[in-house]
Amino acid sequence: MKISVKKAVLPAAGLGTRFLPATKASPKEMLPIVDKPMIQYSVEEALSCGIKEFIIITGKYKRTIEDHFDSAFELEENLKRKGKKELLEKIITLNHIDFAYIRQRTPLGLGHAIVCAMPFVKDEPFAVLLSDDIIDPQETLLKDMIYIHEKYNAPVIALERVPRKEVQKYGVVACTPLPNEKDFKGRVFKITDMVEKPSPETAPSNLAIIGRYILTPDIFTHLKGLKPGKGGEIQLTDGLKSLLKKRQIYGYLFNGKRYDAGSKLGFLQATVELGLRHPELSGDFKKYLKDLISSFH
Ligand code: UTP
């Protein structure tokens, strides 16, 4: 039986400490990459997969996220009066989308943020997108994951091969490839174990969990009773590890372009690369970068 994923949960209640002081009073998820806040890239990615409902987990100082996805009457009228159709189009494209907001009172960790979405998710499978992982808009990662979820009727997590010295920044899995998987040969895995932020010496592999998940509602039972794990936070990885004892979880190896925009370097890389591809900027920005690089020699 086909189960379609109609809801997306976007946790955005973290403290964003790697971006302080910028994130002292403004959400990390609202930092713009070129001309759109990070969280809008995730919303557009999910929309392109047919997802219709969005549940955003917010916290203190996160009101601008709600304002961003709300209609802006005065601004819209002003642009209309001035005949600025293209700009108007840019700010109203998401006006018809359903957003629900839930406040995570204390940022106890990603696992806890997901539990906060339970009253809205109810008993359906759902996607989780971490907005600080920007996936190249030309990639079909989430679409592929939904396909795999429907094929195996199971949770699916996105994986990326990372240098061993970097495994301590991620949840890392032990897994075996599915030998008979035809659609995504060699890229679908049965997960056998997972561990949050292991040291390079103890990590079970260099396959890291990245910020895209297709989860089933049974995850909530496994997250609810969890004690804080690595870093004193309630970790989604620990909940998944507990779920793994009850059912199969699949991993999908992503080999496209992802930007870890929650880190300063990744944020700058995303800005430069998406800037180079931006229709209004590409020529001038490329020339600027070329001149800048040649001035270093
Ligand atoms: P991160 O660990 O990358 O974000 O969480 P952070 O804690 O905000 O940032 P740093 O590490 O201090 O710089 C991944 C995602 O989970 C959300 C964050 O908002 C981010 O989108 N999150 C994290 C929550 O919603 N609640 C939490 O308690 C923790």
py3Dmol code that shows the C-alpha trace and the ligand (Angstrom):
import py3Dmol

protein = """\
ATOM      1  CA  MET A   1       0.000   0.000   0.000  1.00  0.00           C
ATOM      2  CA  LYS A   2       1.317   3.468  -0.876  1.00  0.00           C
ATOM      3  CA  ILE A   3       1.720   5.929   1.970  1.00  0.00           C
ATOM      4  CA  SER A   4       2.344   9.492   0.933  1.00  0.00           C
ATOM      5  CA  VAL A   5       4.286  11.961   3.040  1.00  0.00           C
ATOM      6  CA  LYS A   6       2.222  15.129   3.355  1.00  0.00           C
ATOM      7  CA  LYS A   7       3.732  16.823   6.395  1.00  0.00           C
ATOM      8  CA  ALA A   8       7.145  18.304   7.111  1.00  0.00           C
ATOM      9  CA  VAL A   9       8.592  19.185  10.505  1.00  0.00           C
ATOM     10  CA  LEU A  10      11.216  21.928  10.537  1.00  0.00           C
ATOM     11  CA  PRO A  11      12.961  22.203  13.904  1.00  0.00           C
ATOM     12  CA  ALA A  12      14.149  25.773  14.386  1.00  0.00           C
ATOM     13  CA  ALA A  13      14.376  26.187  18.135  1.00  0.00           C
ATOM     14  CA  GLY A  14      18.121  25.658  18.570  1.00  0.00           C
ATOM     15  CA  LEU A  15      20.356  28.356  20.023  1.00  0.00           C
ATOM     16  CA  GLY A  16      22.619  28.626  16.979  1.00  0.00           C
ATOM     17  CA  THR A  17      25.670  29.177  19.165  1.00  0.00           C
ATOM     18  CA  ARG A  18      28.120  28.709  16.288  1.00  0.00           C
ATOM     19  CA  PHE A  19      26.765  31.927  14.787  1.00  0.00           C
ATOM     20  CA  LEU A  20      26.906  34.155  17.836  1.00  0.00           C
ATOM     21  CA  PRO A  21      26.620  37.106  18.094  1.00  0.00           C
ATOM     22  CA  ALA A  22      24.436  37.111  14.922  1.00  0.00           C
ATOM     23  CA  THR A  23      22.004  34.659  16.525  1.00  0.00           C
ATOM     24  CA  LYS A  24      21.748  36.354  19.916  1.00  0.00           C
ATOM     25  CA  ALA A  25      18.329  37.847  19.135  1.00  0.00           C
ATOM     26  CA  SER A  26      17.584  36.538  15.622  1.00  0.00           C
ATOM     27  CA  PRO A  27      17.066  32.957  14.511  1.00  0.00           C
ATOM     28  CA  LYS A  28      19.856  31.172  12.662  1.00  0.00           C
ATOM     29  CA  GLU A  29      17.225  29.792  10.278  1.00  0.00           C
ATOM     30  CA  MET A  30      16.489  33.359   9.108  1.00  0.00           C
ATOM     31  CA  LEU A  31      20.081  34.087   8.060  1.00  0.00           C
ATOM     32  CA  PRO A  32      19.905  34.701   4.322  1.00  0.00           C
ATOM     33  CA  ILE A  33      21.785  32.739   1.693  1.00  0.00           C
ATOM     34  CA  VAL A  34      21.923  35.330  -1.114  1.00  0.00           C
ATOM     35  CA  ASP A  35      18.329  36.624  -0.893  1.00  0.00           C
ATOM     36  CA  LYS A  36      16.344  33.948   0.930  1.00  0.00           C
ATOM     37  CA  PRO A  37      16.465  32.846   4.554  1.00  0.00           C
ATOM     38  CA  MET A  38      17.810  29.331   5.053  1.00  0.00           C
ATOM     39  CA  ILE A  39      14.446  28.018   6.211  1.00  0.00           C
ATOM     40  CA  GLN A  40      12.792  29.063   2.948  1.00  0.00           C
ATOM     41  CA  TYR A  41      15.150  26.780   1.000  1.00  0.00           C
ATOM     42  CA  SER A  42      13.872  23.835   3.115  1.00  0.00           C
ATOM     43  CA  VAL A  43      10.239  24.825   2.663  1.00  0.00           C
ATOM     44  CA  GLU A  44      10.698  25.057  -1.114  1.00  0.00           C
ATOM     45  CA  GLU A  45      12.524  21.708  -1.166  1.00  0.00           C
ATOM     46  CA  ALA A  46       9.614  20.021   0.652  1.00  0.00           C
ATOM     47  CA  LEU A  47       7.016  21.755  -1.529  1.00  0.00           C
ATOM     48  CA  SER A  48       8.764  20.388  -4.630  1.00  0.00           C
ATOM     49  CA  CYS A  49       8.077  16.877  -3.247  1.00  0.00           C
ATOM     50  CA  GLY A  50       4.355  17.497  -2.870  1.00  0.00           C
ATOM     51  CA  ILE A  51       4.444  18.200   0.873  1.00  0.00           C
ATOM     52  CA  LYS A  52       1.580  20.495   1.794  1.00  0.00           C
ATOM     53  CA  GLU A  53       1.686  21.061   5.556  1.00  0.00           C
ATOM     54  CA  PHE A  54       4.515  22.529   7.569  1.00  0.00           C
ATOM     55  CA  ILE A  55       5.134  22.303  11.287  1.00  0.00           C
ATOM     56  CA  ILE A  56       7.839  24.660  12.474  1.00  0.00           C
ATOM     57  CA  ILE A  57       9.317  24.184  15.933  1.00  0.00           C
ATOM     58  CA  THR A  58      10.247  27.595  17.260  1.00  0.00           C
ATOM     59  CA  GLY A  59      11.671  29.001  20.456  1.00  0.00           C
ATOM     60  CA  LYS A  60      12.582  32.335  22.003  1.00  0.00           C
ATOM     61  CA  TYR A  61      13.528  35.113  19.552  1.00  0.00           C
ATOM     62  CA  LYS A  62      12.046  33.192  16.630  1.00  0.00           C
ATOM     63  CA  ARG A  63       9.018  35.402  15.838  1.00  0.00           C
ATOM     64  CA  THR A  64      10.536  36.617  12.578  1.00  0.00           C
ATOM     65  CA  ILE A  65      10.085  33.091  11.178  1.00  0.00           C
ATOM     66  CA  GLU A  66       6.306  33.401  11.633  1.00  0.00           C
ATOM     67  CA  ASP A  67       6.330  36.908  10.169  1.00  0.00           C
ATOM     68  CA  HIS A  68       8.356  35.739   7.186  1.00  0.00           C
ATOM     69  CA  PHE A  69       5.772  33.131   6.189  1.00  0.00           C
ATOM     70  CA  ASP A  70       2.800  35.402   6.916  1.00  0.00           C
ATOM     71  CA  SER A  71       1.287  37.775   4.375  1.00  0.00           C
ATOM     72  CA  ALA A  72       2.619  41.334   4.586  1.00  0.00           C
ATOM     73  CA  PHE A  73      -0.326  43.521   3.638  1.00  0.00           C
ATOM     74  CA  GLU A  74       1.377  46.952   3.648  1.00  0.00           C
ATOM     75  CA  LEU A  75       4.418  45.744   1.751  1.00  0.00           C
ATOM     76  CA  GLU A  76       2.277  43.905  -0.788  1.00  0.00           C
ATOM     77  CA  GLU A  77       0.076  46.970  -1.363  1.00  0.00           C
ATOM     78  CA  ASN A  78       3.135  49.190  -1.686  1.00  0.00           C
ATOM     79  CA  LEU A  79       4.715  46.922  -4.325  1.00  0.00           C
ATOM     80  CA  LYS A  80       1.390  46.674  -6.165  1.00  0.00           C
ATOM     81  CA  ARG A  81       1.029  50.481  -6.239  1.00  0.00           C
ATOM     82  CA  LYS A  82       4.534  50.877  -7.587  1.00  0.00           C
ATOM     83  CA  GLY A  83       4.008  48.175 -10.216  1.00  0.00           C
ATOM     84  CA  LYS A  84       6.868  46.054  -8.851  1.00  0.00           C
ATOM     85  CA  LYS A  85       5.357  42.780 -10.025  1.00  0.00           C
ATOM     86  CA  GLU A  86       8.470  40.606  -9.808  1.00  0.00           C
ATOM     87  CA  LEU A  87       9.194  41.603  -6.223  1.00  0.00           C
ATOM     88  CA  LEU A  88       5.559  41.108  -5.302  1.00  0.00           C
ATOM     89  CA  GLU A  89       5.660  37.631  -6.826  1.00  0.00           C
ATOM     90  CA  LYS A  90       8.690  36.806  -4.660  1.00  0.00           C
ATOM     91  CA  ILE A  91       6.938  37.643  -1.420  1.00  0.00           C
ATOM     92  CA  ILE A  92       3.543  36.087  -2.123  1.00  0.00           C
ATOM     93  CA  THR A  93       4.593  32.715  -3.555  1.00  0.00           C
ATOM     94  CA  LEU A  94       4.310  30.990  -0.174  1.00  0.00           C
ATOM     95  CA  ASN A  95       1.180  32.827   1.020  1.00  0.00           C
ATOM     96  CA  HIS A  96      -1.100  29.854   0.351  1.00  0.00           C
ATOM     97  CA  ILE A  97       0.949  27.343   2.392  1.00  0.00           C
ATOM     98  CA  ASP A  98      -0.262  25.986   5.737  1.00  0.00           C
ATOM     99  CA  PHE A  99       2.188  26.578   8.558  1.00  0.00           C
ATOM    100  CA  ALA A 100       1.697  25.498  12.152  1.00  0.00           C
ATOM    101  CA  TYR A 101       4.047  26.717  14.863  1.00  0.00           C
ATOM    102  CA  ILE A 102       4.885  24.973  18.097  1.00  0.00           C
ATOM    103  CA  ARG A 103       7.059  26.484  20.728  1.00  0.00           C
ATOM    104  CA  GLN A 104       9.794  24.322  22.263  1.00  0.00           C
ATOM    105  CA  ARG A 105      10.027  26.082  25.601  1.00  0.00           C
ATOM    106  CA  THR A 106      13.566  24.957  26.341  1.00  0.00           C
ATOM    107  CA  PRO A 107      15.996  23.813  23.633  1.00  0.00           C
ATOM    108  CA  LEU A 108      16.545  20.356  25.124  1.00  0.00           C
ATOM    109  CA  GLY A 109      17.780  18.866  21.863  1.00  0.00           C
ATOM    110  CA  LEU A 110      16.648  17.817  18.383  1.00  0.00           C
ATOM    111  CA  GLY A 111      14.925  14.662  19.692  1.00  0.00           C
ATOM    112  CA  HIS A 112      12.856  16.773  22.068  1.00  0.00           C
ATOM    113  CA  ALA A 113      12.035  19.269  19.288  1.00  0.00           C
ATOM    114  CA  ILE A 114      10.597  16.407  17.197  1.00  0.00           C
ATOM    115  CA  VAL A 115       8.421  15.224  20.110  1.00  0.00           C
ATOM    116  CA  CYS A 116       6.925  18.748  20.245  1.00  0.00           C
ATOM    117  CA  ALA A 117       5.493  18.143  16.737  1.00  0.00           C
ATOM    118  CA  MET A 118       3.502  15.077  17.847  1.00  0.00           C
ATOM    119  CA  PRO A 119       0.071  16.759  18.244  1.00  0.00           C
ATOM    120  CA  PHE A 120       0.239  17.987  14.641  1.00  0.00           C
ATOM    121  CA  VAL A 121       1.852  14.959  13.017  1.00  0.00           C
ATOM    122  CA  LYS A 122      -0.582  12.520  14.695  1.00  0.00           C
ATOM    123  CA  ASP A 123      -0.343   9.088  13.042  1.00  0.00           C
ATOM    124  CA  GLU A 124       1.187   9.870   9.663  1.00  0.00           C
ATOM    125  CA  PRO A 125       4.698   9.464   8.291  1.00  0.00           C
ATOM    126  CA  PHE A 126       6.463  12.824   8.056  1.00  0.00           C
ATOM    127  CA  ALA A 127       9.593  14.459   6.712  1.00  0.00           C
ATOM    128  CA  VAL A 128      12.093  16.273   8.936  1.00  0.00           C
ATOM    129  CA  LEU A 129      14.278  18.942   7.363  1.00  0.00           C
ATOM    130  CA  LEU A 130      17.043  20.712   9.260  1.00  0.00           C
ATOM    131  CA  SER A 131      17.249  24.096   7.592  1.00  0.00           C
ATOM    132  CA  ASP A 132      20.924  24.615   8.276  1.00  0.00           C
ATOM    133  CA  ASP A 133      21.706  21.724   5.932  1.00  0.00           C
ATOM    134  CA  ILE A 134      21.124  23.328   2.551  1.00  0.00           C
ATOM    135  CA  ILE A 135      20.670  20.802  -0.233  1.00  0.00           C
ATOM    136  CA  ASP A 136      21.433  22.013  -3.739  1.00  0.00           C
ATOM    137  CA  PRO A 137      17.978  22.950  -5.086  1.00  0.00           C
ATOM    138  CA  GLN A 138      18.674  20.902  -8.238  1.00  0.00           C
ATOM    139  CA  GLU A 139      19.012  17.666  -6.235  1.00  0.00           C
ATOM    140  CA  THR A 140      16.146  15.244  -5.594  1.00  0.00           C
ATOM    141  CA  LEU A 141      17.272  13.916  -2.192  1.00  0.00           C
ATOM    142  CA  LEU A 142      13.968  14.261  -0.330  1.00  0.00           C
ATOM    143  CA  LYS A 143      11.953  12.989  -3.300  1.00  0.00           C
ATOM    144  CA  ASP A 144      14.190   9.887  -3.480  1.00  0.00           C
ATOM    145  CA  MET A 145      13.807   9.323   0.268  1.00  0.00           C
ATOM    146  CA  ILE A 146      10.010   9.483   0.038  1.00  0.00           C
ATOM    147  CA  TYR A 147      10.168   6.946  -2.799  1.00  0.00           C
ATOM    148  CA  ILE A 148      12.320   4.606  -0.689  1.00  0.00           C
ATOM    149  CA  HIS A 149      10.015   5.077   2.297  1.00  0.00           C
ATOM    150  CA  GLU A 150       7.016   4.086   0.176  1.00  0.00           C
ATOM    151  CA  LYS A 151       8.856   1.126  -1.325  1.00  0.00           C
ATOM    152  CA  TYR A 152       9.984  -0.395   1.997  1.00  0.00           C
ATOM    153  CA  ASN A 153       7.299   1.116   4.259  1.00  0.00           C
ATOM    154  CA  ALA A 154       9.961   2.156   6.769  1.00  0.00           C
ATOM    155  CA  PRO A 155      11.794   5.203   8.142  1.00  0.00           C
ATOM    156  CA  VAL A 156      14.597   6.508   5.936  1.00  0.00           C
ATOM    157  CA  ILE A 157      17.525   8.681   6.955  1.00  0.00           C
ATOM    158  CA  ALA A 158      19.872  10.574   4.661  1.00  0.00           C
ATOM    159  CA  LEU A 159      23.550   9.642   4.824  1.00  0.00           C
ATOM    160  CA  GLU A 160      26.690  11.249   3.506  1.00  0.00           C
ATOM    161  CA  ARG A 161      30.240   9.915   3.414  1.00  0.00           C
ATOM    162  CA  VAL A 162      32.414  12.339   5.405  1.00  0.00           C
ATOM    163  CA  PRO A 163      36.153  12.422   6.165  1.00  0.00           C
ATOM    164  CA  ARG A 164      36.819  10.255   9.257  1.00  0.00           C
ATOM    165  CA  LYS A 165      38.183  13.157  11.257  1.00  0.00           C
ATOM    166  CA  GLU A 166      34.786  14.885  10.906  1.00  0.00           C
ATOM    167  CA  VAL A 167      32.559  12.058  12.204  1.00  0.00           C
ATOM    168  CA  GLN A 168      32.439  13.643  15.662  1.00  0.00           C
ATOM    169  CA  LYS A 169      30.173  16.385  14.294  1.00  0.00           C
ATOM    170  CA  TYR A 170      27.461  13.900  13.228  1.00  0.00           C
ATOM    171  CA  GLY A 171      25.352  10.891  14.099  1.00  0.00           C
ATOM    172  CA  VAL A 172      27.126   7.956  12.446  1.00  0.00           C
ATOM    173  CA  VAL A 173      25.676   4.596  11.330  1.00  0.00           C
ATOM    174  CA  ALA A 174      26.739   0.986  10.965  1.00  0.00           C
ATOM    175  CA  CYS A 175      24.920  -0.491   7.972  1.00  0.00           C
ATOM    176  CA  THR A 176      24.887  -3.006   5.144  1.00  0.00           C
ATOM    177  CA  PRO A 177      23.943  -2.222   1.538  1.00  0.00           C
ATOM    178  CA  LEU A 178      20.761  -3.756   0.132  1.00  0.00           C
ATOM    179  CA  PRO A 179      22.040  -6.139  -2.556  1.00  0.00           C
ATOM    180  CA  ASN A 180      18.819  -6.258  -4.578  1.00  0.00           C
ATOM    181  CA  GLU A 181      17.986  -2.563  -4.619  1.00  0.00           C
ATOM    182  CA  LYS A 182      17.614  -1.672  -8.305  1.00  0.00           C
ATOM    183  CA  ASP A 183      16.437   1.967  -8.315  1.00  0.00           C
ATOM    184  CA  PHE A 184      19.351   3.373  -6.303  1.00  0.00           C
ATOM    185  CA  LYS A 185      22.046   0.738  -6.741  1.00  0.00           C
ATOM    186  CA  GLY A 186      24.499   0.587  -3.823  1.00  0.00           C
ATOM    187  CA  ARG A 187      22.940   3.633  -2.148  1.00  0.00           C
ATOM    188  CA  VAL A 188      20.232   2.085   0.041  1.00  0.00           C
ATOM    189  CA  PHE A 189      21.387   0.538   3.311  1.00  0.00           C
ATOM    190  CA  LYS A 190      19.889  -1.409   6.179  1.00  0.00           C
ATOM    191  CA  ILE A 191      20.936   0.392   9.334  1.00  0.00           C
ATOM    192  CA  THR A 192      22.276  -1.931  12.034  1.00  0.00           C
ATOM    193  CA  ASP A 193      23.463   0.587  14.633  1.00  0.00           C
ATOM    194  CA  MET A 194      23.934   4.306  15.158  1.00  0.00           C
ATOM    195  CA  VAL A 195      25.881   6.524  17.497  1.00  0.00           C
ATOM    196  CA  GLU A 196      25.809  10.279  18.069  1.00  0.00           C
ATOM    197  CA  LYS A 197      29.071  12.183  17.586  1.00  0.00           C
ATOM    198  CA  PRO A 198      31.558   9.313  18.004  1.00  0.00           C
ATOM    199  CA  SER A 199      35.310   9.830  18.017  1.00  0.00           C
ATOM    200  CA  PRO A 200      37.054   8.948  14.721  1.00  0.00           C
ATOM    201  CA  GLU A 201      38.616   5.915  16.470  1.00  0.00           C
ATOM    202  CA  THR A 202      35.332   4.428  17.702  1.00  0.00           C
ATOM    203  CA  ALA A 203      32.982   5.433  14.840  1.00  0.00           C
ATOM    204  CA  PRO A 204      31.322   2.400  13.207  1.00  0.00           C
ATOM    205  CA  SER A 205      31.831   3.952   9.723  1.00  0.00           C
ATOM    206  CA  ASN A 206      32.237   7.314   8.052  1.00  0.00           C
ATOM    207  CA  LEU A 207      28.595   7.389   6.955  1.00  0.00           C
ATOM    208  CA  ALA A 208      27.119  10.422   8.680  1.00  0.00           C
ATOM    209  CA  ILE A 209      23.449  11.266   9.187  1.00  0.00           C
ATOM    210  CA  ILE A 210      22.583  14.557   7.478  1.00  0.00           C
ATOM    211  CA  GLY A 211      19.560  16.765   8.052  1.00  0.00           C
ATOM    212  CA  ARG A 212      16.837  14.952   6.094  1.00  0.00           C
ATOM    213  CA  TYR A 213      14.652  12.189   7.546  1.00  0.00           C
ATOM    214  CA  ILE A 214      11.424  10.417   6.658  1.00  0.00           C
ATOM    215  CA  LEU A 215      10.043   9.242   9.987  1.00  0.00           C
ATOM    216  CA  THR A 216       7.063   7.174  11.050  1.00  0.00           C
ATOM    217  CA  PRO A 217       4.910   8.143  14.055  1.00  0.00           C
ATOM    218  CA  ASP A 218       6.220   5.243  16.178  1.00  0.00           C
ATOM    219  CA  ILE A 219       9.394   7.330  16.672  1.00  0.00           C
ATOM    220  CA  PHE A 220       7.521   9.437  19.262  1.00  0.00           C
ATOM    221  CA  THR A 221       7.236   6.558  21.755  1.00  0.00           C
ATOM    222  CA  HIS A 222      10.987   6.041  21.505  1.00  0.00           C
ATOM    223  CA  LEU A 223      11.829   9.714  21.927  1.00  0.00           C
ATOM    224  CA  LYS A 224       9.488  10.442  24.802  1.00  0.00           C
ATOM    225  CA  GLY A 225      11.231   8.542  27.565  1.00  0.00           C
ATOM    226  CA  LEU A 226      14.760   9.397  26.454  1.00  0.00           C
ATOM    227  CA  LYS A 227      17.346  10.725  28.861  1.00  0.00           C
ATOM    228  CA  PRO A 228      19.748  13.428  27.627  1.00  0.00           C
ATOM    229  CA  GLY A 229      22.599  11.937  25.603  1.00  0.00           C
ATOM    230  CA  LYS A 230      25.694  13.504  23.946  1.00  0.00           C
ATOM    231  CA  GLY A 231      26.142  17.163  24.880  1.00  0.00           C
ATOM    232  CA  GLY A 232      23.389  16.870  27.513  1.00  0.00           C
ATOM    233  CA  GLU A 233      20.738  17.006  24.733  1.00  0.00           C
ATOM    234  CA  ILE A 234      17.844  14.672  23.901  1.00  0.00           C
ATOM    235  CA  GLN A 235      19.190  13.244  20.686  1.00  0.00           C
ATOM    236  CA  LEU A 236      17.121  12.106  17.702  1.00  0.00           C
ATOM    237  CA  THR A 237      19.857   9.540  16.979  1.00  0.00           C
ATOM    238  CA  ASP A 238      19.227   7.889  20.370  1.00  0.00           C
ATOM    239  CA  GLY A 239      15.487   7.672  19.622  1.00  0.00           C
ATOM    240  CA  LEU A 240      16.204   6.113  16.223  1.00  0.00           C
ATOM    241  CA  LYS A 241      18.608   3.650  17.811  1.00  0.00           C
ATOM    242  CA  SER A 242      15.840   2.577  20.189  1.00  0.00           C
ATOM    243  CA  LEU A 243      13.339   2.296  17.285  1.00  0.00           C
ATOM    244  CA  LEU A 244      15.868   0.138  15.429  1.00  0.00           C
ATOM    245  CA  LYS A 245      15.290  -2.613  17.996  1.00  0.00           C
ATOM    246  CA  LYS A 246      11.648  -2.786  16.860  1.00  0.00           C
ATOM    247  CA  ARG A 247      11.799  -2.225  13.109  1.00  0.00           C
ATOM    248  CA  GLN A 248      14.067  -1.837  10.122  1.00  0.00           C
ATOM    249  CA  ILE A 249      15.361   1.655   9.312  1.00  0.00           C
ATOM    250  CA  TYR A 250      16.919   2.419   5.940  1.00  0.00           C
ATOM    251  CA  GLY A 251      19.717   4.793   5.034  1.00  0.00           C
ATOM    252  CA  TYR A 252      19.990   6.550   1.669  1.00  0.00           C
ATOM    253  CA  LEU A 253      23.437   7.681   0.595  1.00  0.00           C
ATOM    254  CA  PHE A 254      23.328  11.189  -0.821  1.00  0.00           C
ATOM    255  CA  ASN A 255      26.145  11.984  -3.206  1.00  0.00           C
ATOM    256  CA  GLY A 256      25.051  15.428  -4.336  1.00  0.00           C
ATOM    257  CA  LYS A 257      25.909  18.850  -2.997  1.00  0.00           C
ATOM    258  CA  ARG A 258      25.053  19.788   0.601  1.00  0.00           C
ATOM    259  CA  TYR A 259      26.159  22.869   2.500  1.00  0.00           C
ATOM    260  CA  ASP A 260      26.563  22.686   6.258  1.00  0.00           C
ATOM    261  CA  ALA A 261      25.255  26.231   6.610  1.00  0.00           C
ATOM    262  CA  GLY A 262      25.073  25.894  10.400  1.00  0.00           C
ATOM    263  CA  SER A 263      28.859  26.387  10.365  1.00  0.00           C
ATOM    264  CA  LYS A 264      30.506  29.620   9.264  1.00  0.00           C
ATOM    265  CA  LEU A 265      32.542  27.988   6.498  1.00  0.00           C
ATOM    266  CA  GLY A 266      29.567  26.047   5.109  1.00  0.00           C
ATOM    267  CA  PHE A 267      27.445  29.183   5.231  1.00  0.00           C
ATOM    268  CA  LEU A 268      30.020  31.113   3.188  1.00  0.00           C
ATOM    269  CA  GLN A 269      30.364  28.224   0.710  1.00  0.00           C
ATOM    270  CA  ALA A 270      26.586  28.120   0.210  1.00  0.00           C
ATOM    271  CA  THR A 271      26.497  31.898  -0.240  1.00  0.00           C
ATOM    272  CA  VAL A 272      29.263  31.886  -2.852  1.00  0.00           C
ATOM    273  CA  GLU A 273      28.027  28.875  -4.826  1.00  0.00           C
ATOM    274  CA  LEU A 274      24.341  29.785  -4.833  1.00  0.00           C
ATOM    275  CA  GLY A 275      25.330  33.406  -5.540  1.00  0.00           C
ATOM    276  CA  LEU A 276      27.269  32.271  -8.607  1.00  0.00           C
ATOM    277  CA  ARG A 277      24.128  30.549  -9.874  1.00  0.00           C
ATOM    278  CA  HIS A 278      21.734  33.368  -9.039  1.00  0.00           C
ATOM    279  CA  PRO A 279      20.253  34.777 -12.280  1.00  0.00           C
ATOM    280  CA  GLU A 280      20.629  38.412 -11.166  1.00  0.00           C
ATOM    281  CA  LEU A 281      24.179  38.073  -9.894  1.00  0.00           C
ATOM    282  CA  SER A 282      26.053  35.365 -11.717  1.00  0.00           C
ATOM    283  CA  GLY A 283      28.007  37.490 -14.254  1.00  0.00           C
ATOM    284  CA  ASP A 284      29.079  40.312 -11.943  1.00  0.00           C
ATOM    285  CA  PHE A 285      29.732  38.056  -8.975  1.00  0.00           C
ATOM    286  CA  LYS A 286      31.871  35.642 -11.011  1.00  0.00           C
ATOM    287  CA  LYS A 287      33.938  38.552 -12.319  1.00  0.00           C
ATOM    288  CA  TYR A 288      34.330  39.927  -8.790  1.00  0.00           C
ATOM    289  CA  LEU A 289      35.550  36.559  -7.498  1.00  0.00           C
ATOM    290  CA  LYS A 290      37.978  36.115 -10.411  1.00  0.00           C
ATOM    291  CA  ASP A 291      39.454  39.576  -9.845  1.00  0.00           C
ATOM    292  CA  LEU A 292      39.646  38.956  -6.123  1.00  0.00           C
ATOM    293  CA  ILE A 293      41.488  35.649  -6.580  1.00  0.00           C
ATOM    294  CA  SER A 294      43.929  37.099  -9.101  1.00  0.00           C
ATOM    295  CA  SER A 295      44.674  39.958  -6.685  1.00  0.00           C
ATOM    296  CA  PHE A 296      46.037  37.327  -4.243  1.00  0.00           C
ATOM    297  CA  HIS A 297      48.831  36.242  -6.660  1.00  0.00           C
TER     298      HIS A 297
END
"""
ligand_1 = """\
29
UTP
P 22.008 22.227 15.631
O 22.714 21.598 16.748
O 22.659 22.270 14.308
O 21.592 23.726 15.914
O 20.560 21.595 15.537
P 21.808 24.701 17.101
O 21.821 23.998 18.407
O 20.775 25.743 16.895
O 23.190 25.348 16.704
P 24.624 25.350 17.399
O 25.136 23.943 17.295
O 24.441 25.833 18.819
O 25.400 26.318 16.575
C 19.983 21.147 14.313
C 18.595 21.715 14.127
O 17.759 21.356 15.225
C 17.157 22.482 15.790
C 18.028 23.672 15.395
O 17.256 24.860 15.342
C 18.566 23.238 14.035
O 17.668 23.586 12.998
N 17.050 22.293 17.247
C 18.138 21.940 17.980
C 15.834 22.515 17.876
O 14.814 22.858 17.215
N 15.746 22.359 19.224
C 16.811 21.981 19.972
O 16.651 21.838 21.204
C 18.038 21.771 19.328
"""
view = py3Dmol.view(width=600, height=400)
view.addModel(protein, "pdb")
view.setStyle({"model": 0}, {"cartoon": {"style": "trace"}})
view.addModel(ligand_1, "xyz")
view.setStyle({"model": 1}, {"stick": {}})
view.zoomTo()
view.show()
